[in-house]
Amino acid sequence: MSNLPTPAQNHLLAALPPEVKERLFPLLELVSLPLGKVLYESGSQLRYVYFPIDAIVSLLYVMQDGASAEISVVGNEGIIGIAVFMGGESTPSRALVQSAGHAYRLPSARLKEEFNRDATMRLLMLRYTQSLITQMAQTAVCNRHHSVDQQLCRWLLLSLDRLPDNRLTMTQELIANMLGVRREGVTLAAGKLQQLGVIQYQRGHITVLDRAKLEQLSCECYAVVKKETDRLLAMSPTSS
């Protein structure tokens, strides 16, 4: 008997009021998200929103010359497609599957309808959006002021928080594209972490061996994002 993902494995879906779950859960469609799949491109209309279960999706800003840099990551704590309920129908970022897995998708029109209908759901979604904005702002600061070594540590920790174990399937080239740095910089940084016994890297597979040490080597940006995300998502939508 296969263990199929359930909507409750996504923290936002699990936190919805019972009456909203009754209306939306029958409309959810389980989809597979292979590594490298683009859920939407910059400027495209968002027909669906996605609630990741065991996948990680990167939101990337793409330059005219094709260069890109990650502005945030979304996993089982959130939703892909906040522009739908924030008043826009498109977004300037690209949504790219960073770690393969599954997600539940929902037609954008139904989410928007429920967002406007239910105040508790609206508060929940807005709190999540605030946490995402915090992550975007901190990423911008980190990319400007911290070393590639520190950026890699932050990136690994944010990814681990959204996965069920301590393993990531990720090439150094893809990591470099996410961070907006040269591949050689990622190779050097990953090599240092491996020499310190913090990670094991082999053929595109990264296993974190010492998470506590990884947190010590990271800049303060990871802690800021995690603290704010935990604070906002731990708040009961009905408490305000």
C-alpha positions as CSV (number, residue, x, y, z in Angstrom):
1,M,0.0,0.0,0.0
2,S,1.6,3.3,-1.2
3,N,1.8,6.3,1.2
4,L,0.3,9.0,-0.9
5,P,0.8,12.6,0.2
6,T,-2.1,14.3,2.0
7,P,-3.1,18.0,2.0
8,A,-2.4,18.1,5.8
9,Q,1.3,17.7,5.1
10,N,1.3,21.3,3.8
11,H,1.2,23.7,6.8
12,L,-1.0,26.3,5.3
13,L,-3.6,23.7,4.1
14,A,-3.5,22.1,7.5
15,A,-4.2,25.4,9.2
16,L,-7.2,26.3,7.2
17,P,-10.6,26.5,9.0
18,P,-12.7,23.3,8.7
19,E,-15.3,25.0,6.6
20,V,-12.7,26.2,4.1
21,K,-11.2,22.7,4.0
22,E,-14.6,21.3,3.1
23,R,-14.9,23.6,0.2
24,L,-11.3,23.5,-1.1
25,F,-9.9,20.0,-0.4
26,P,-12.2,18.2,-3.0
27,L,-10.8,20.6,-5.6
28,L,-7.1,19.9,-4.9
29,E,-5.2,18.0,-7.5
30,L,-2.0,16.1,-6.5
31,V,0.8,16.7,-9.1
32,S,4.3,15.5,-9.4
33,L,7.0,18.2,-9.5
34,P,10.2,16.9,-11.2
35,L,13.5,18.6,-10.7
36,G,13.9,21.6,-12.9
37,K,10.2,22.0,-13.8
38,V,9.1,25.6,-14.3
39,L,5.7,26.2,-12.7
40,Y,5.5,29.7,-14.2
41,E,7.7,32.2,-16.0
42,S,8.1,35.8,-15.3
43,G,5.0,37.8,-16.5
44,S,2.9,34.7,-17.2
45,Q,-0.7,34.5,-15.8
46,L,-1.1,32.3,-12.8
47,R,-3.8,29.7,-13.6
48,Y,-3.0,27.6,-10.5
49,V,-1.5,28.0,-7.1
50,Y,0.6,25.2,-5.7
51,F,1.0,23.9,-2.1
52,P,4.2,21.9,-1.9
53,I,4.3,18.7,0.2
54,D,7.8,17.3,-0.2
55,A,9.1,19.5,-2.9
56,I,11.0,22.8,-2.8
57,V,10.3,25.5,-5.3
58,S,12.7,28.5,-5.9
59,L,11.4,31.9,-6.9
60,L,14.0,33.4,-9.2
61,Y,14.5,36.8,-10.7
62,V,15.7,36.5,-14.3
63,M,17.7,39.2,-16.0
64,Q,17.5,40.1,-19.7
65,D,20.8,38.3,-20.4
66,G,19.4,35.1,-18.9
67,A,21.3,35.4,-15.6
68,S,19.2,34.6,-12.5
69,A,19.3,34.7,-8.7
70,E,17.0,33.1,-6.1
71,I,14.9,35.5,-4.1
72,S,13.2,32.9,-1.9
73,V,12.4,29.3,-1.4
74,V,9.0,27.7,-0.7
75,G,8.3,24.3,0.7
76,N,5.7,22.6,2.8
77,E,5.3,25.7,4.9
78,G,3.7,27.7,2.0
79,I,2.1,28.4,-1.3
80,I,3.4,29.3,-4.8
81,G,1.4,32.1,-6.3
82,I,0.8,34.8,-3.7
83,A,0.2,37.3,-6.5
84,V,-3.2,35.8,-7.0
85,F,-4.6,37.1,-3.7
86,M,-2.3,40.1,-3.5
87,G,-4.1,41.9,-6.3
88,G,-2.0,40.8,-9.3
89,E,-2.5,38.1,-11.8
90,S,1.2,37.7,-12.7
91,T,4.6,38.1,-11.1
92,P,8.1,39.1,-12.2
93,S,9.7,36.0,-10.9
94,R,10.2,32.5,-12.2
95,A,9.0,29.5,-10.1
96,L,11.5,26.6,-10.6
97,V,11.4,23.2,-8.8
98,Q,14.6,23.0,-6.8
99,S,14.0,19.7,-5.1
100,A,11.7,17.1,-6.7
101,G,8.5,15.9,-5.0
102,H,4.8,16.6,-4.9
103,A,2.4,19.4,-4.5
104,Y,-1.4,20.0,-4.5
105,R,-2.6,22.6,-7.0
106,L,-5.7,24.6,-7.0
107,P,-7.3,26.8,-9.7
108,S,-6.3,30.4,-8.9
109,A,-9.9,31.6,-9.2
110,R,-11.1,29.3,-6.4
111,L,-8.3,30.4,-4.1
112,K,-9.1,34.1,-4.8
113,E,-12.8,33.5,-4.2
114,E,-12.1,31.8,-0.8
115,F,-9.6,34.4,0.2
116,N,-12.2,37.2,-0.3
117,R,-14.9,35.1,1.4
118,D,-13.2,33.9,4.6
119,A,-11.5,36.4,7.0
120,T,-9.6,33.7,8.9
121,M,-8.1,32.2,5.7
122,R,-7.2,35.7,4.6
123,L,-5.3,36.5,7.8
124,L,-3.4,33.1,7.5
125,M,-2.4,33.8,3.9
126,L,-1.3,37.4,4.7
127,R,0.8,36.2,7.6
128,Y,2.5,33.7,5.3
129,T,3.1,36.5,2.8
130,Q,4.8,38.6,5.4
131,S,7.1,35.7,6.3
132,L,8.0,35.3,2.6
133,I,8.7,39.1,2.2
134,T,11.0,38.8,5.2
135,Q,12.9,36.0,3.5
136,M,13.2,38.0,0.2
137,A,14.5,41.0,2.1
138,Q,17.0,39.0,4.1
139,T,18.2,37.2,1.0
140,A,18.9,40.6,-0.7
141,V,20.9,41.7,2.3
142,C,22.8,38.4,2.5
143,N,23.7,38.4,-1.2
144,R,25.1,41.9,-0.8
145,H,27.0,41.7,2.4
146,H,28.0,38.0,3.2
147,S,30.4,35.6,1.7
148,V,29.6,32.7,-0.7
149,D,30.5,30.4,2.2
150,Q,27.8,32.0,4.4
151,Q,25.3,32.2,1.6
152,L,25.7,28.5,0.9
153,C,25.1,27.6,4.6
154,R,22.0,29.8,4.7
155,W,20.7,28.2,1.5
156,L,21.3,24.7,2.8
157,L,19.5,25.4,6.1
158,L,16.5,26.9,4.4
159,S,16.3,23.9,2.1
160,L,16.6,21.4,4.9
161,D,13.8,23.0,6.9
162,R,11.5,22.2,3.9
163,L,12.6,18.5,3.4
164,P,11.8,15.4,5.5
165,D,15.5,14.3,5.9
166,N,19.0,15.6,5.7
167,R,19.6,14.9,2.0
168,L,19.4,17.2,-1.0
169,T,19.7,16.3,-4.6
170,M,21.4,19.3,-6.2
171,T,24.3,20.0,-8.6
172,Q,26.8,22.7,-7.8
173,E,25.9,24.4,-11.1
174,L,22.2,24.7,-10.0
175,I,23.2,26.0,-6.6
176,A,25.4,28.6,-8.2
177,N,22.5,29.7,-10.4
178,M,20.3,29.9,-7.3
179,L,22.8,32.1,-5.4
180,G,23.8,34.1,-8.5
181,V,27.4,33.4,-8.0
182,R,30.2,31.6,-10.0
183,R,30.2,27.8,-9.9
184,E,33.8,27.8,-8.7
185,G,32.8,29.8,-5.6
186,V,30.2,27.1,-4.7
187,T,32.7,24.3,-5.4
188,L,35.2,25.9,-3.0
189,A,32.6,26.6,-0.3
190,A,31.1,23.1,-0.5
191,G,34.7,21.7,-0.4
192,K,35.4,23.6,2.9
193,L,32.1,22.2,4.4
194,Q,33.0,18.7,3.4
195,Q,36.6,19.0,4.9
196,L,35.0,20.2,8.2
197,G,32.8,17.2,8.2
198,V,29.6,19.3,8.0
199,I,28.4,17.8,4.7
200,Q,29.0,15.0,2.4
201,Y,28.8,15.8,-1.3
202,Q,28.8,13.1,-4.0
203,R,27.4,13.1,-7.5
204,G,24.8,15.7,-7.0
205,H,23.7,14.4,-3.6
206,I,24.3,16.6,-0.5
207,T,24.0,15.0,3.0
208,V,24.2,17.2,6.0
209,L,26.2,15.4,8.7
210,D,26.4,18.2,11.3
211,R,23.5,20.6,11.3
212,A,24.6,22.4,14.5
213,K,27.9,23.2,12.9
214,L,26.2,24.4,9.7
215,E,24.1,26.8,11.7
216,Q,27.3,28.1,13.4
217,L,29.0,28.8,10.1
218,S,25.9,30.5,8.6
219,C,25.4,34.3,8.9
220,E,22.6,35.7,11.0
221,C,20.3,35.8,7.9
222,Y,19.1,32.2,8.4
223,A,18.1,32.8,12.0
224,V,16.2,36.0,11.2
225,V,14.1,34.3,8.5
226,K,13.4,31.2,10.6
227,K,12.4,33.1,13.7
228,E,10.0,35.3,11.8
229,T,8.5,32.4,9.8
230,D,8.0,30.4,13.0
231,R,6.5,33.3,14.8
232,L,4.0,34.2,12.1
233,L,3.0,30.6,11.1
234,A,2.6,29.5,14.8
235,M,0.0,32.2,15.4
236,S,-3.5,30.9,15.4
237,P,-5.5,32.7,12.7
238,T,-8.4,32.9,15.1
239,S,-6.4,34.6,17.9
240,S,-6.7,38.1,16.4
